[in-house]
């Protein structure tokens, strides 16, 4: 299976090279040479680097100085479970995952189990200088060197493309300064035909007042699919666009009686009687309570249906709509509910909050000012729901930050869904996070909202307090569930000391496998699956 995956990846790279020929971007002779080099590459990462050379021949599109990929060749990266940070409530709820370490290594390892299996990816890459610490050099006042940003994203997007399911989608948050460049990069990786939309998210209600040019309220969310069929639709819930009038003026007058609760009203609660403004003649008063008729009522009009038809339709779930005080009834068959196509602006009218909301939520869980500009959970919930997939999908965020994407997934699973979320984050040490982002923000947030308690102080983690008094608990019930925390470890592929070889330290159960019955099977599996994890991205010299 692993060998088939490696072959499939090589063939997909070759197919991409051929696409560039078809698009008149590459000459066929150049494509033939690149194809030969890809087939003979020693590793998959080397093959990917060769494929990227094809972009050098573009006459239009994205141009930047790419970071080189160099082979270390002797160190395997693998997952090791952190038992102290992992926890479970023993239920059959999904086992969510948090991987601490370089997300490049994390993605390489995730491919072993999740190739072609992730339904939704959301990322919020570090495009501001404050997110990159000492490594930030700027083009704008608040942007990392663009060559570094694009070079960092390119291989990770290529890996995420292999992880996405056939009809999977990826969302990427980005600011206006880097939008154009990241858009071109994603066009290159996923193909322009798989571009779905750019959504404008209202990130703040209180933009900086000191700017004398523009007060920025919006940020972008790019969306791409892997292979977007024309029939595939996004949805923003359901609408009554499939409703139809219940009146037909060419029919003779008749009387219908509407059962209790069968009519939905878009008018204030209260009692309503007949008058000349109404499209129908009420034969009895109508009591509207909580938007429905609290009593049975009868009315005379030129109806489409007989009472028998109405009775049968109600039995099949059909309901009726009265949208104004004119009382012009319409009907909606439950099987004809229409999907509402999303608009491309996302704001409070859709129930989506701002960065201020994200900060407020995080401050209620952790101490204030632990993490800059966390996204609101409602934004991620909206994006996931918009994809309109089943409730047992797999979601990935490989720039996890404070863990908002898993928090959003847990919120969505309140509907008894089985959505599973995978997070990847490094443990970068910053002024605000002296123990690292993962240990000061991500893990304590998830532990608190899932269990209602904090991590206890230990010799390894002396900075945890064990305090179970935080504001979020006053208004929320803990979500429950399980979190498996992994760290990226390294082992030499030449290690031969018993108990320390790759075949000893790599735990196949962390990759969805049963324990191997024989050492020979374990050796074969490791050799087939961990080749690509030996490579390391380095800065261009």
N, C-alpha and C positions, 0 to 999 in steps of 0.2 A: 504493500500500500504506500509506504513512504517513497519507494523508488518511483512508483507511478506519479506521486505528487511532484517529485523533482522533475520528472520528464514533462509533466503537464506545465510546470512553471517555465521551463526552457522553451517549450512550444508556444506558450502565450507571449513570451518576449519576442520570439521570431515572428509570430503573427502581427505583433505591434510594428515591427520593422517593416513588414510587407504592407501594412496599412499606410505607412508613411510614403512608400513607393506609389501606392494607388492614389494618394492625395498630392502627388507631384512634389513631395518634400525631399525625398531621397532619390538618387539615381539607383537603378537596379544593380549596377556593378558594386556600388558601395554597400547596398543591402546584402548582396551575396557574401561579401567579405565579413560583414558583421554577423551574419547568420552562421558562417563557418566558425568564427571565433566564439560565439555563444555555445555552439554544440561542443566545442573542445575546452571550454572553461573548466577550471579545476573545482570551483565552488559556485553555488547559486549567486552569491553576492558578486563574484567576479563577472558572472554572466549578466547580472543587472547593470553593473558598471559599464560593460561593453555596450549593452542596449542603449544606455543613456548617451553614448557617443553619437547615436543617430540624430540627436537633437542639434548637434553641431552644424548639420547641413541645412537647417531650416533657414529659409529666406525671410520668413516673418515669424512672429511669436515671441517666446520668452528666451532671453539671453542673460546669462549671469555666470560668474566664475564659480564653478562647481567645486565643492569640497571633495577631495580624493578619498577613495576607500582603499586602505592598505590591509593586507592580510597579516594577522598575528600568527595564525596557523597552528598554534599548539595549546590553546586554552579554550576549553568548552564552557559555555555559560549554561546554567540549568537552574530550575526552581528548587528552593528549599523552604519547607513550611516553617513559619515562625509560630510555634505552639503557644507562646505567651500572648501574642497579639490576636490569634485566632480565637473564635468562640462560636458556640452553637446552642440553640435552645432545644435541640433534640427533635424538632418537628420535621415534617417532610417538605417544608418550604425550600425554595431554591438556595443552593450554596453559592452565595456571591463571592467574588474573588477580588483581592487587592494585591497587586504586584508592586513591590518597592524596588526600584532600580531603574537603569536606563531603559526607556521605552523601546529603543531599537532592539535591545536584547530580549525584552519582554515579548515583543511582537514575533521575533524569530521563534521563541519557545511556544507562543500561543498557536502558531501555525501548525505545530505538531498535532494538536488536538482539534483546533477550530478552523482549519482551512475550509473556506466556503460555507461556514455555518453561522456567521454573525449577521443579524438582520439589520441592526441600526448602529452606526458609529456616530458619536458626537465628540468633537475636539474643540478645545479653546487654546490654541498654541500660544507660546509666550512671545508676543510681538511688541511688547514695550520694554524699554531699558530696565525698568524697575523689576521686571520678571526675570532678568538674566544676570543679576548681580554684577560681579566684576568682569563678566565676559561681554558686557554690552558696550558696543561702539555704535555711534548713532549716525544715521543719514538725516533723519528729521530730529526734532528735539526729543522725541519719545519713541524711538524705534530702533531695534537692534540692526546691525549691519545687514542689509538685505541679502547679500550673498550668503551670509551665514544662516539666515532664516530659511531661505529657499533650499539651501544645501541640506539643512537639517530636516526639512519637511519632505524633500523628494524621496529618499529611500524609505521613509516611514509610510508615506502615502502608497508607495509601491507594495509594501508589505501588507498594508491594510486592504488594498485592492484584492489580494489573494485570500484574505480572511472573510471578506464580504460574501454573503449568500448570493445566489443568482439574481434575486430581485431585492437585494439589500441596498441601503442608501447610507450616505455619509453626509453629516452636517459639519460645517467648519465656521466658527465665529472668527471674525477678523475686523480690524478697524479700517477707516477710510484711507489711511496712509499706505497700507499694504494690500488693500483689496485687489487692485488691478493685477499685481504681481502674483498673488496667491490664486486668483481666478485663472490666469494663464497657466500656472503650474498644474492646477487641477484639470484644466482642459487637456493638458498634455498627458497626465497620468490616466485619467478616466475616460478621455475622449469627449470632444465637444458634443457629440450626439447624446451623451449621457448626462449632460448638464440639465438640471431640472428647474432651478430657480435661485434667485437671490432674495432673501427675506430681509426686510428692514425692521430691526427690533428696537423699540424705544427703550434705551438703556437708562435714562434718567429723566426725572421731572424737574430737576434743578441743575441745569447745565451751568458751568462756570460763568459768572456775571462779569468777569474782568476782561473777557475777550472783546476787542473792538472790531472784529471781523465777522465771526459767526459763533453762535452758542450751540454747540453740537449736542443733539439729543439722541442720535441714532447710531447703531452699529449694524454690521452686515452678518448674515448667516448664509453661507454658500451651501448649496445642496446638489449632490450628484448621485447617480445610481451606477450600478455595475453594468447592467444591461437592461435599460428601461424600455419595456414594451409599450406600444401606443395605448394598450388597453389598461395599463396600470394607472390607478388614480390615487391621489392624495385626498384626504377628507378632513373637514373641520367639523365633525359631527354630522348630524342629519338635519334636513330642513323639510318644511312642508311644501316644497316646490311641486310635489306630486299630488297635491290636493286638487279637488275639483268642485265646482258648484253643485249644490244639491237641488237647485231650482231649475225648472225648464218651463218658460212662459208659454210654450205651445201645448203643454199638458193641461188637463182640466184641474180645477181646484180639488184638493184632497186634504185629509187630516193625518198627521203623524204624531205619535207619542214617543218622546225620547226618555229612555231609562235614566235613573239616577247615575251621575258620573260619566255619562257617555259623551257629553259636550264640553270642550275646552274653550274657555272665554278669555279674550284679551281685553277685558274691560274690568273696572273696579268691582270688587265684591259688593253684593247688596241685592235688593229685590227689584225686579223689572216687570212692568205691566205693558199691555198693548197701547200703542199710540200711532199716529199717522206717519211718523218718521221711519217706522220699521218696514222691512221688506216682506215680513210675514205677519200674519195676524195671530197674536198670542191668545189662546183660549183659556189659559191659566197663568198665574204669575210664575216667574222664574226666580229661584233663589240661587245666587252665585256665591259660592264659598270656596276659598283657596283655588280660584280659577276654574272650578267645575260646577255643574248644576247639582245642587244638594237635594233637589226634589225632581220627581217625574213631572214633565210638563208636555202639553199638547199645543199644536199650532196648525193653522190652515194656510196653504200656499199652493202654488203650481209645482208640486214635487216631482222629482225624477222617479222616485221609488214608491212602492206600496209599503204598507206596514209590515208585511211578511218579508219583503226584501230587506227592510231596515233591521228586522229581528235577526235575520241570517247574517247580515254584515257585522252587526254588533258581536254576534257569537264568534265570528272569525277575527275579531280584534279591530275592526274598523271603528274609528272615532270621528267626532264631528267638531268643527271649528266655527266659532263666531268671533270675528276679529274687531268688531266695532258695535256701537250702540244701534246701528241700523239693522242688526240681526239678519245678516245675509248668510245663511248656513252653507258650509262647505264640508266635504268629507275627505278623510285620508285613510286609505287602505294600508294596513300595517306592512304588507309585503311590498308596498310601492314607495317606501320611504326613500327619499333621494339623498345621495351624499352631497354635502355642501363643499364645493371646491374652495380651498383656502385662498385668502387674499395674501398679497406679498408684504403687507405691513403687519407687525405683531406688536400689540400694545395692550393697555388695560381693558379696552373694550372686549378683548378676547380672554380676559382673566389672567393675563401674563404681566408679571411685575417687573420692576426695574432693579438696577444694581443696589439701590437703597434697600429694597426688600430683601435681596440676597444677603446684604450685610447685616440687616436686622435679625434675620433668621440665624445666621452664624453666630452673632454676638449673644443670642439667647442660649446657645449651646456651649460655646467656648467663651473664654475671656475676650473682651473687645480688642479689635485691631490685630487679630492673629493673621489674617489673610486679606490681601487687597482685592477689592472688586469681585467678590464671589458672585457668580450668576445666580439668579433666583431659580428655585426649583420649578416654578411654574413655566419658565421658558423651556426647560428640557422636557417637562411633561407634555407641553403643547406639541413640540416637535415629534416626540415619540408617538403620541396619539394621532398626529396628522398622517403618519405612515399607514395607519389603518390596517395593521397586521394583527395576528392572533395574540392572545394574552400569555403565551408561553415563549415569547421571542427572547433572543439573546442580544444584549446591548453592550457596547464597548466604548470606553473613553480612555484613550492612552495619553491624555494630558489632564489627569484627574484633578489636580489642585487640591481643594479642600474636600472633594468627594460629593459635589452637588449632584452629579448624574446618578449615583447610587441612591442618594436621598430622594430624588425625583422618582426613581424606579420603585422604591419602597412605598411612596405615596400612591403610585398607580396600582400597586399590588393590593391596595385596600379593597379592590373589587374582586378579590380572591384569584387574581391572576398569578401566573407562575413565571413572570418575566425574570430573567437572570441577568445580572450586571457584572461586568468585569472592568476593573479600574487598573490603570498603570500610572505610577507617579515616581519621580525620583525623591530623594530625601535631601534636597538642596538646602544647605544652611544659609540663612539670611539673618539680617539684623533682628527681624521680628520672630524668626524661628531658629533659635540657637541650637535646638536639637534636630533641626531639619523639618521641612514641610510635612513629610509623611507622619512624623512622630508628634509634632506640635499641633497639626491641624487635621489631617485626613483620618488617621486611626482614632483619635479621641472623639471626633465628631461622630463617626460611624458607630463606635462602641456605645456612646451615650444615647443616640436616637434609636438604636436597635435593642438595647438591653435596659435602658433607663439608669445605668450606673457607669461609673468611670473605671478606667484601668487602675489597679492597685499598684502602689509603689513596690519596686523590687530592686534587686542589686543591679540588674541590667538597665532598668528604667527608673532611676531614683527621682526623676522629675514629675512622675505621675503622683497625684494626690489621693486618689481613692474617694474624693468628694462626690457625693451623689445629689448635691443641691445646685441645680442649674435651671434657669427660668423656663426653658422650653418644656420642661415636664409639667408645668402648671396648666398648660393648655393642650397637651398632646399625650397620647398613650404611646409607649415604646412600640416599635414595629415588630420586634421579635425577628427570628430567622437566624441565619448562619453566615459568618464571614471567614473565609480561609485566606490568611495573609501569607504571601510568599515573598521571599527575597531572592535576588539574583546572586548566585554563587559561581565560583570559577574552579575548574579542576584541569590540570594538565592532561592532555590526551596521551602523554608518555608516562604518567604516574603508574608505578607497578607495585607499590607497597600495599599489601593485603588490607582491605578495609578502606582504602583511600582512592582506589581506581575509579574512573568514571562509572564503571559497571556496579560499583559498590555504593557510591554516594548519590547517584541519580535515582529518584523514586518514581517509578513508572505510574504509580497510583495517582500522582499529582497531575498526570496527563490523561486521565480517564481510562487507564489500562488496569486490568487485573494483574496481580503479581505473576511474573513469569515462572513457569515450573522448572525451566532449565536455564543454566547460565548461557548456553549457546543462543537461546532465543533472546535473552537480555542483551547480549553482545551485538547480535544482528540488529536489534531495534535501535540501540544507541548509535551504532555506526551509520544506520540509514537516516536517522532523524536529527542528529546534532551537528552535522557538518557545518551548516550555515551559522551556528551560534559561535563559531570560533573567530569570526571576523569582527573588526572594530573600526568604527569611523574615526578619522583623525583630521585635524585641520590641514588644509592645503599649505604646503611649504613654499 
